[in-house]
Amino acid sequence: MTRRTKAACAAAALTAALLLTACGPDTATPHQAAPSATLDESQLADLQQKLDAAESAAAAADQNATEDN
């Protein structure tokens, strides 16, 4: 695997993990099969910040891989 492939895989895994933790079941309501996905503003801002950081890291890794080749 090249650095670019590894960086892309890492970014995809991080994004998937963020999405799964944001949309996972709510432990406070185990009786619900599909709890509603309500987020308050601070949670939404936190998730957006994490997503932006992941995208920035992927772009930086891509730039580094391009410079190395």
N, C-alpha and C positions, 0 to 999 in steps of 0.2 A: 504494500500500500504506500502511496505517496503521501507527503504531508498534506496536500490539498484534500485527498480522500479522507485521511484521518480527521482533519479539521471539519470537513463536511459531516462526517459520521458523528463526531462529538457534538456539533451544533444541533444535528437532528435528534440525537439522544436527549440532549438538554431540553430542547423544545418539547419533545414528547413527554418527558418527565414533568415539565411545568404544566402541560395541558392535562395530564393524568391526575396530578395532585390538585389542580384547580377544579376539576370536574368529578372527582371521586366521591364516594358515598360520605355522607355526613354522619359521624359517629353518634351525634346527639339524637338522630332519628333513624335507628336501625330498621324500623318497620317499613320504611318507604323503599320501594324498589328503585325508584329514580328520583332522588331529591332534586328540588329546583336549584338551579345554579344562580343564586343571587349573590352578588358581590357588592360590598360597600366601596366607597371611593378610594379608601386607603389600600384595600386589597387589590383593586383594579390598578392603581398606580404602582404598587409593588410588583405585580405581575408584568406590567408594561416595562418597568425598569429592568426586570430580569430578562425579558425577551429582547430588549434593546441591547443589553450587555452581551447576550449570546450572539446576536447578529453582528455586533461590533467585533467580538472575538473571532467569529468565522471570517469576517472580512479582513481582519488583520492577519489571520493565518493564511488566507488566500493570497494576500499581498506578499507575505514572507515567502510563500512557496513560489510565487511568480518571480520574485527577486533571486531566489536560489537557483532557478532554472535558467 
